[in-house]
Amino acid sequence: MTMKTRYSLIILLNAAGLALFLSWYLPVNHGFWFTIDSGIFHFFNQKLVESHAFLWWVAITNNRAF
């Protein structure tokens, strides 16, 4: 790879990242991302309700005592 193609790749990936961020940030209620985000949130929280062992595992691994 030459230096020119690296710069164009960096610019392309940064533009894609900016477009991805703006697709979440700009629309009211975060557009189509809201359904994806709430689906993932409810999926994992439902597992916390169903399994006492999973609830404790999440609680222990999220302990920030140090």
N, C-alpha and C positions, 0 to 999 in steps of 0.2 A: 504494500500500500504506500502510495506517495502521501506527502504532507497535505496536498490539495484534497485528496479524497477523505482523509481523516477530518479535515475541517468541515467538509460538506456533510459527513456523517454526524459529526458532533452537532452541527447546526440543525440537521434534520431531526435528530433524536431530542434535542432541546425544544424544538418547535412542536414535536409530537407530545412531549411532556407538558408543555404549556397549554396546548389544545385540550389535553385530557383534564388538566386541572381546571381550566375555564369551563369545560363542559359540566363539571360538578359545581363550581362556585357561582356561576352567573344565573342559571335558571332558578325561579322561585321553587321552593321545596326540593331543590337539587335535581330536577328533571327525572330522567329515567333511572338515575343512580339511587333515588329514594327507594324504589321497589327492590333493587338488588341489596342495598344496605339493610333495609328492614327485614328482608327474607333471611339473610345471614344472621342478623341479630336474634330473630325469633327462633331460628333453627337451634342455635347454641343455647339460648336461654331455656328452651323447652327441654333440652337434654339435662340441664341443671335441675329442673323440677322432677324429671323422671328418675334420675339416678342419684341417690344420696352419696355414693362413692365418687361419682364424677364431680358433684358439688364440693366435696372435701378436697379432691385433687386440685380443682381450680382455685379454691381458697388457699391451699397451702402453696401452690406455685405462684400465686399472686401476692404472697406475703412480702412486704418490703420492710422487714424489721432491721435490715442492716443499713 
